[in-house]
Amino acid sequence: MTTAEVDGYGVRSGYTFGYYRQLSPTWLRLVALSRGVPFPAGETLRYFELGFGQGVSLNVHAAANPGEYWGNDYNPEHVAFARQMAEASGANIHLLGDSFEQLAERRDLPQFDVIVAHGIWSWIADGTREAVLRFLDERLAPGGLLYISYNALPGAASGIAVQRLLHAVTASMDSSLSEGERFDLARGYLSNVAEEPGNHFDGYPKARERLDRILGGKSPYLLHEYTVASWRPELLCEVSAQMKQIGLEFCGSAYLDPQRIVTLGAEVNEADLVLEETLRDFRLDRSFRSDLFVRAPLGSARLATVGELNDQVIALTAVPDEVDVSPADPEAQGIADQVRTLLEKLESHTPSRLRIGELLRSGGEATGDRQDLAALCVALNNGFTHPVAASDCAASRTSSERLDDFLCATLFREKQKQLRVSPAIGSAANLSALDEELIAYANQPQELMSRLAIREQGKQKISAVQTLKYAANFACLVKIYQTLALTRFNKI
Ligand SMILES: C[S@@+](CC[C@H](N)C(=O)[O-])C[C@H]1O[C@@H](n2cnc3c(N)ncnc32)[C@H](O)[C@@H]1O
């Protein structure tokens, strides 16, 4: 019997080193507030990440936020790397090497205010899901929030057959081959089949698109996605029914949604919300969902948090001139100009942060304008802006700087864009590295321009207009670093 058949997952190779800002407490707080759901505000926030993978997200959140951070993953390679980061930052973090089954049996754990499970639910066997549900049932505190992401139907249906085939083929291969070698062989078979006339992929264009991604993609992610023994996409209404059984109520997607913001006033009925969202998944052919659940039958008693929402401060996390408000983003259709205006408004402030209430005012009047609200959601959902943490304590500053040093020296050493750990947003932003020599001239446009021109002309001829643009973008980047409390530039 292969390992995959024993526990329903079975992939033992290391996973990717991804960071997911939607798991950060500051993000989850904003999404909860936007739905009229209060964010748990005990003395110490207790946070748990199920199956943390390499542990980059968990470590960033533990370093950049106050609170107690816990997580588990049964892959020893993952736990070892997560420990290295934790030792570097000195953050308050507990890393467990338990399986989900072992975790559910433990009696020595506290209750948690927030539990997150990213990329776990669809990839584990039924028995393991039951263990996860037992853990959630026992360990999510009253009023606590669950973030859960999963492969969603109908969109993920295009992957079911190909995933099962890849699993079956890799599981039947000689175990002296590595997981990566088996996967590459299996991809080779698929690629040959896909060229034969009348093959399966000819009749299913979405399955062919997926196949192209499988054939062209990198294997650590794909191995974990496509060779696990259990890969079960579900409809949102099916996932929410399972959560309902343990007393968790669906609050909506874990992203900002202009149609579901409490300021618009509509009262929410959970059953209607689940149905509407499930139908929307069909409209948009969604293949992946990230959702928020709360342990409390709030029903119609949702709190009106408009004031709190308007008071939430938002920081600029990308240079407006460099962002691509992509026409491919369905949320951004027709409002690219509003998104840019909003980003420029933030940029014009020093530091580049504003309360939502101020950001949504044009010409001093509250607009209540749906397009403005939609632009704010696009800017947040795409990572151009980020909610600012409620409290920025000195300990988070020190641990963030230490983790930042570690990540810059290891994972991001060669990268021009780096994840920078920020205690100001309790999260990490993907930013271009700053050029240390030019920092001193960020507020002297003429000097900055001439230095940039001298530097850039060595590489290529650039016009005065381009130089001006580079200088403005560079000055904006410096401001973003300052806004995010990334004040130690000397290590860049
Ligand atoms: C697809 S990866 C996602 C990792 C991480 N959450 C992320 O998104 O980067 C799934 C993770 O679940 C872990 N895992 C799978 N089955 C498990 C089990 N039964 N107990 C504990 N961890 C498990 C794997 O080791 C792997 O790190």
The ligand as an SDF file (V2000), in Angstrom:
LIG
                    3D

 27 29  0  0  0  0  0  0  0  0999 V2000
   -1.4980   21.9720   -0.3870 C   0  0  0  0  0  0  0  0  0  0  0  0
   -0.5050   22.1120    1.0220 S   0  0  0  0  0  0  0  0  0  0  0  0
   -0.9580   23.6980    1.6530 C   0  0  0  0  0  0  0  0  0  0  0  0
    0.0590   24.2420    2.6090 C   0  0  0  0  0  0  0  0  0  0  0  0
   -0.2120   25.6660    3.1150 C   0  0  0  0  0  0  0  0  0  0  0  0
   -1.4560   25.7590    3.8330 N   0  0  0  0  0  0  0  0  0  0  0  0
   -0.1650   26.6230    1.9500 C   0  0  0  0  0  0  0  0  0  0  0  0
   -1.2400   26.9680    1.4310 O   0  0  0  0  0  0  0  0  0  0  0  0
    0.9440   26.9920    1.5350 O   0  0  0  0  0  0  0  0  0  0  0  0
   -1.2570   20.9990    2.1920 C   0  0  0  0  0  0  0  0  0  0  0  0
   -0.4900   20.8640    3.4920 C   0  0  0  0  0  0  0  0  0  0  0  0
   -1.2140   20.0120    4.3820 O   0  0  0  0  0  0  0  0  0  0  0  0
   -0.3230   19.1460    5.0510 C   0  0  0  0  0  0  0  0  0  0  0  0
   -1.1040   17.9470    5.4120 N   0  0  0  0  0  0  0  0  0  0  0  0
   -1.7650   17.1160    4.5730 C   0  0  0  0  0  0  0  0  0  0  0  0
   -2.3820   16.1290    5.2540 N   0  0  0  0  0  0  0  0  0  0  0  0
   -2.1030   16.3440    6.5640 C   0  0  0  0  0  0  0  0  0  0  0  0
   -2.4660   15.6700    7.7680 C   0  0  0  0  0  0  0  0  0  0  0  0
   -3.2300   14.5740    7.7500 N   0  0  0  0  0  0  0  0  0  0  0  0
   -2.0220   16.1910    8.9240 N   0  0  0  0  0  0  0  0  0  0  0  0
   -1.2350   17.3210    8.9390 C   0  0  0  0  0  0  0  0  0  0  0  0
   -0.8530   17.9840    7.8420 N   0  0  0  0  0  0  0  0  0  0  0  0
   -1.2950   17.5140    6.6620 C   0  0  0  0  0  0  0  0  0  0  0  0
    0.7720   18.8730    4.0320 C   0  0  0  0  0  0  0  0  0  0  0  0
    1.9880   18.4780    4.6140 O   0  0  0  0  0  0  0  0  0  0  0  0
    0.8860   20.2190    3.3120 C   0  0  0  0  0  0  0  0  0  0  0  0
    1.8380   21.0430    3.9190 O   0  0  0  0  0  0  0  0  0  0  0  0
  1  2  1  0
  2  3  1  0
  2 10  1  0
  3  4  1  0
  4  5  1  0
  5  6  1  0
  5  7  1  0
  7  8  2  0
  7  9  1  0
 10 11  1  0
 11 12  1  0
 11 26  1  0
 12 13  1  0
 13 14  1  0
 13 24  1  0
 14 15  1  0
 14 23  1  0
 15 16  2  0
 16 17  1  0
 17 18  1  0
 17 23  2  0
 18 19  1  0
 18 20  2  0
 20 21  1  0
 21 22  2  0
 22 23  1  0
 24 25  1  0
 24 26  1  0
 26 27  1  0
M  CHG  2   2   1   9  -1
M  END
$$$$
